[in-house]
Amino acid sequence: MFLQQEFLFTPKGTSVKSTLLAVTPVKKKRGRPPKHQVENGEPHEEDDEMEAVKKAKRAQNRFNGLSVAEVMTKTLPDVITYNLDILIIGINPGLMSAFKGHHYPNPGNHFWKCLFLSGLTDQQLNYMHDHTLPEKYSIGFTNMVERTTPGSKDLSSKEIREGGRQLLEKLQKYKPLIAAFNGKGIYEIFCKETFGVKAKNLDFGLQPYKIPETETVCYLMPSSSPRCAQFPRAQDKVHFYIKLKELRDQMKGLAPSREVLETEYSFDLQLAKEDAKRLAIKEEKMDPEYESCSGMHADTSKNLTAGPWVSSQFTMSANSLTEGCQT
């Protein structure tokens, strides 16, 4: 505690009275100090420049010294060969994919986890194994647009349309059994450019159109990105990978056929458990708060004419899930 001596004078200044006042020191607040503001409320230019420098430095640390602009010059090669069982289609490479040179390297992406939980792979793999999938599991990877961007929103409509035409040529050349679109936004664009159909209220699962001049069928599944609002967890998406596996087995004559005329579907944890147990795959542990959301996707579907792999029809508006998944 500090003492300060203060002198008080009378109006005439003839007498002096002194007193000692106790002064409590001010404690310094912890944490990041607020930005300095000038009189008009705008941040100082020096602060803006300093923040920009810090942001650029963080980006360089993330990409081992490369700037975002330098990473964007990199491309991500396809992992593809002729007559694959499944070709996974993303919209375009993200920064991390281009930097790593592999598909779906983001640790938050649910792709590799869902691939294993569904039984499409017999062990838990990661992005470092992507080049081994064509030979071992007959699964490949490609993108609609080759250019690397921080996000799919950075693509122009012109290059997306051109990418759709290039994707069509690629599918006609390599002729996979199933073209699996990782996200509604990708298929909406492709459907309009290839089949001349403006897709509305798209259903997940097997689609009604085949790739022209091939026997390749189109399969639509939710984006594996964790930003997918309707299916935010890996548990929510496993069912669609299971149905993709069933479709593949059905088309290759490895599974018995059965008719499905009508279904009313709502995703819940119990259904995922039953599917996982039936296929003898490793099951993800239950999230304590997961069951409270189990009925959030209930929808009544229309009559179906497809096989059992479309038993999870949805009639959600495409406007609510228009994102595509970057690899």
C-alpha positions, -999 to +999 in steps of 0.1 A: +000+000+000+013+034-010+009+068+008+005+100-010+008+135+006-018+160-005-018+197+003-050+216+006-051+254+006-078+278+019-094+302-007-072+330+007-041+308+007-032+317+042-032+283+059-021+249+048-036+216+058-019+184+049-034+149+050-023+115+040-045+095+017-043+058+012-041+049-025-048+013-037-027+002-066-046-008-098-043-045-108-034-051-144-060-071-163-050-104-177-055-115-213-053-098-246-056-060-244-084-044-265-075-028-298-067+009-295-095+031-308-091+066-323-117+093-318-139+082-347-140+046-336-117+032-363-088+009-354-053+023-358-036+014-391-007+001-372-029-025-354-044-036-388-009-041-403+003-060-372-027-083-373-022-090-410+014-099-404+004-123-376-022-139-398+003-144-426+028-159-402+003-184-388-005-195-424+031-200-432+036-220-400+006-241-410+021-249-444+057-252-434+068-217-445+046-215-476+021-187-480-015-193-490-008-180-524+020-205-529-001-234-517-029-224-542-005-230-570-002-266-561-026-292-576-039-325-562-035-355-586-064-379-591-062-414-576-080-433-604-078-462-628-102-480-651-133-499-640-132-490-603-161-501-581-164-466-565-151-432-576-154-406-548-160-371-563-152-339-544-157-304-556-121-292-556-089-295-536-086-275-503-054-259-491-044-287-468-051-314-495-029-295-520-002-290-494-002-326-483-008-340-518-034-364-505-072-366-504-092-357-472-062-350-449-081-326-426-084-344-392-119-331-387-132-346-420-153-377-414-145-395-447-119-420-435-137-428-403-170-435-422-152-455-448-140-479-420-171-479-399-192-489-429-170-519-438-157-504-471-123-509-457-112-536-432-090-513-411-089-477-401-070-458-428-060-422-433-051-398-461-016-413-464-033-445-477-053-429-505-031-442-533-035-478-521-073-478-523-077-485-561-057-517-559-068-529-525-105-518-524-112-506-559-120-471-547-106-440-563-107-402-559-112-372-582-126-337-581-150-317-603-126-287-604-088-290-603-079-256-590-070-253-553-088-227-532-093-219-495-130-228-499-154-240-526-171-205-526-139-191-542-147-210-574-164-191-602-196-204-618-177-206-651-150-229-639-175-251-620-195-256-652-163-264-671-153-287-644-186-306-647-179-312-684-144-324-676-158-347-650-182-362-675-154-370-699-134-385-671-163-408-660-169-418-696-132-427-700-126-446-668-161-461-664-164-467-626-193-489-614-205-461-591-198-423-592-202-413-555-208-375-551-195-363-517-221-335-512-253-323-527-239-291-541-216-311-564-243-333-578-268-304-583-243-287-606-234-319-624-270-329-628-279-296-645-249-296-668-250-333-678-286-343-678-302-308-683-322-313-651-324-286-624-324-308-593-348-299-565-355-317-532-327-342-540-328-375-521-296-392-509-288-426-523-290-440-558-299-414-584-322-420-614-296-411-641-267-430-655-236-414-670-242-412-708-226-439-728-217-459-697-233-482-671-220-459-643-247-451-618-247-419-596-249-421-558-253-391-536-242-389-500-239-361-474-207-341-474-181-356-452-171-321-440-178-314-403-195-282-415-223-302-430-252-288-409-278-316-413-252-343-405-226-328-382-211-360-367-195-391-383-222-412-367-249-394-387-232-402-420-221-438-416-255-451-427-250-437-462-216-454-465-232-486-455-258-482-482-231-474-507-214-507-498-247-526-502-252-510-536-217-520-547-223-556-535-257-557-552-244-545-585-215-571-584-239-599-575-225-603-540-258-595-521-293-609-525-318-585-542-350-574-524-377-550-533-383-518-513-415-501-523-419-475-495-401-464-465-403-439-437-369-431-424-355-413-394-319-417-383-312-428-348-283-444-329-301-478-327-302-481-365-265-474-368-258-500-341-279-527-359-262-520-392-227-520-376-234-553-358-249-570-388-218-561-409-195-570-381-176-537-382-160-517-355-186-493-340-180-458-329-187-451-292-219-433-284-217-395-278-235-388-245-257-361-262-262-380-294-295-397-286-311-363-280-307-355-317-317-389-330-351-378-343-341-345-359-340-358-394-374-375-396-390-372-430-416-392-449-405-404-483-422-410-516-428-444-532-394-459-543-386-479-574-350-485-567-333-513-549-325-517-512-295-493-513-320-464-515-338-473-483-328-440-467-347-416-490-349-380-479-371-352-491-352-323-476-349-291-495-316-288-515-313-252-504-306-263-468-276-284-479-259-270-509-223-274-499-199-297-516-169-313-499-134-302-507-110-330-506 
